[in-house]
Amino acid sequence: MIERKFAMVNKSENDAVTEEEILHLSPSQARRLLGLYYEDVSLPSPAGGIFQILRVKSEDDGSGIMLLECGSSSLRYLLKIPKAKRAEKKDIQTRLKKGEQLWCPRHSLQSLHRVGDKYVCRKCGVVYAISK
């Protein structure tokens, strides 16, 4: 089942605000897409096209959220990326204490970036560590 949500979007031409429908993927679709995304593979859309990633951001709870747009239908979807597991956080904290380079445990060759006091993956938006 796809959940529907509306978002306010600014149009750059005249700064008018319009409502845009954003769809949510079912849990099974989300799991499948996340697996493909972590492997750096093209993401197939339920409408038959390929998803384009429009935005990735971190949520307050440490999880990530990704805004996707279907290349064939222009429908937009939100994909929730689960927050870091305890084992992932512990591994990153250990590497941080040792002064090692920090890499996203879910992506190959994606370094973590410091944003304020948090270490975040730019590809998935997940917060893996907080510096003290």
VEXDREN-2710 file (C-alpha; in Angstrom, 1 decimal):
% VEXDREN-2710
k/r/px/py/pz
1/MET/0.0/0.0/0.0
2/ILE/1.3/3.5/-0.9
3/GLU/0.6/6.2/1.6
4/ARG/0.0/9.7/0.3
5/LYS/1.3/12.9/1.8
6/PHE/1.2/16.5/0.5
7/ALA/4.1/18.9/0.7
8/MET/4.3/22.6/0.1
9/VAL/6.7/23.4/-2.7
10/ASN/8.0/26.9/-3.8
11/LYS/8.0/27.5/-7.5
12/SER/11.1/29.6/-8.4
13/GLU/9.5/31.7/-11.2
14/ASN/7.1/33.7/-9.1
15/ASP/7.5/32.3/-5.5
16/ALA/4.0/30.9/-5.6
17/VAL/3.5/28.0/-3.2
18/THR/1.7/24.9/-4.5
19/GLU/0.8/21.6/-3.0
20/GLU/2.6/18.6/-4.4
21/GLU/1.7/15.0/-3.7
22/ILE/4.5/12.8/-2.3
23/LEU/4.0/9.1/-2.1
24/HIS/5.4/6.6/0.5
25/LEU/6.6/3.2/-0.5
26/SER/5.4/0.0/1.1
27/PRO/7.7/-1.6/3.6
28/SER/8.6/-4.4/1.2
29/GLN/9.3/-2.0/-1.6
30/ALA/11.4/0.2/0.7
31/ARG/13.5/-2.8/1.9
32/ARG/14.2/-3.9/-1.7
33/LEU/15.1/-0.3/-2.8
34/LEU/17.4/0.1/0.2
35/GLY/19.3/-3.1/-0.6
36/LEU/19.8/-1.9/-4.2
37/TYR/20.8/1.6/-3.0
38/TYR/23.4/0.3/-0.7
39/GLU/24.9/-1.6/-3.6
40/ASP/25.0/1.5/-5.8
41/VAL/22.6/0.1/-8.4
42/SER/19.9/2.0/-10.3
43/LEU/16.6/2.1/-8.3
44/PRO/13.6/0.8/-10.3
45/SER/10.3/2.7/-9.8
46/PRO/6.9/1.0/-9.3
47/ALA/5.8/3.0/-12.3
48/GLY/8.3/1.3/-14.6
49/GLY/11.0/3.9/-14.8
50/ILE/14.2/4.6/-12.8
51/PHE/14.3/6.8/-9.7
52/GLN/16.3/10.0/-9.6
53/ILE/17.5/11.0/-6.1
54/LEU/16.4/14.6/-5.5
55/ARG/17.3/15.0/-1.9
56/VAL/18.9/13.2/1.1
57/LYS/18.7/14.5/4.6
58/SER/19.0/13.5/8.2
59/GLU/16.0/13.3/10.5
60/ASP/16.1/14.4/14.2
61/ASP/16.1/10.7/15.4
62/GLY/19.3/9.9/13.4
63/SER/17.6/8.2/10.5
64/GLY/17.7/9.5/6.9
65/ILE/15.1/10.3/4.4
66/MET/15.4/10.4/0.7
67/LEU/13.1/12.1/-1.9
68/LEU/12.9/10.2/-5.1
69/GLU/11.3/11.0/-8.5
70/CYS/10.3/8.5/-11.1
71/GLY/12.0/9.2/-14.4
72/SER/9.0/8.0/-16.5
73/SER/6.0/9.3/-14.4
74/SER/7.5/12.2/-12.4
75/LEU/5.8/10.8/-9.3
76/ARG/7.7/11.6/-6.1
77/TYR/8.3/9.2/-3.3
78/LEU/9.8/9.4/0.2
79/LEU/12.1/6.6/1.3
80/LYS/12.9/6.3/5.0
81/ILE/16.4/5.1/5.8
82/PRO/16.7/3.3/9.1
83/LYS/18.9/4.9/11.8
84/ALA/22.2/3.3/12.7
85/LYS/22.2/0.0/14.6
86/ARG/24.1/-0.3/17.9
87/ALA/26.9/-2.3/16.3
88/GLU/27.3/0.3/13.6
89/LYS/27.5/3.1/16.1
90/LYS/29.9/1.2/18.3
91/ASP/32.2/0.5/15.4
92/ILE/32.3/4.1/14.3
93/GLN/32.9/5.3/17.9
94/THR/35.8/2.9/18.2
95/ARG/37.3/4.2/14.9
96/LEU/36.7/7.8/16.0
97/LYS/38.6/7.2/19.2
98/LYS/41.5/5.6/17.3
99/GLY/41.6/8.6/14.9
100/GLU/40.9/6.5/11.8
101/GLN/39.1/7.6/8.7
102/LEU/35.4/7.1/9.1
103/TRP/33.4/5.2/6.4
104/CYS/29.7/4.5/6.1
105/PRO/29.1/0.9/7.1
106/ARG/26.3/0.6/4.6
107/HIS/28.0/2.1/1.5
108/SER/31.3/1.1/-0.1
109/LEU/33.8/3.9/-0.2
110/GLN/31.6/6.6/1.2
111/SER/33.3/8.6/4.0
112/LEU/31.3/10.1/6.9
113/HIS/31.2/13.9/7.1
114/ARG/31.1/16.0/10.2
115/VAL/28.0/18.2/10.4
116/GLY/28.0/20.2/13.6
117/ASP/28.8/17.6/16.3
118/LYS/27.5/14.6/14.2
119/TYR/29.1/12.3/11.7
120/VAL/26.7/11.7/8.8
121/CYS/26.8/9.8/5.6
122/ARG/26.0/12.1/2.7
123/LYS/24.5/9.3/0.6
124/CYS/22.0/8.0/3.2
125/GLY/21.6/10.8/5.7
126/VAL/22.1/8.5/8.7
127/VAL/23.9/9.8/11.8
128/TYR/26.5/7.3/12.9
129/ALA/28.3/9.2/15.7
130/ILE/28.2/12.3/17.8
131/SER/31.4/13.9/18.9
132/LYS/31.8/14.9/22.5
END
